[in-house]
Amino acid sequence: MKKNMNFETALSQLENIVEHLENGVDDLDKIVKLFEEGTSLIKYCEEKLVNVENKVEILTEKLNNKIEKNRGSDD
């Protein structure tokens, strides 16, 4: 897995792996390889989502603080 991959690319690759596995794979080594790739992609996507969630929380908090500050100056 590439380090500079974006979330959408990783998710697309994960979807392809799932589809491939659902359609059936006869080679046990290939199944294990796909499973390993899939778990790596899941971890990567989860880390990206947590990072974005944290950023959204910080931005929301900053926005709420700004709103509260503006309300206080209206008095």
Secondary structure as UniProt FT lines:
FT   TURN            3..4
FT   HELIX           7..22
FT   HELIX           28..73
//
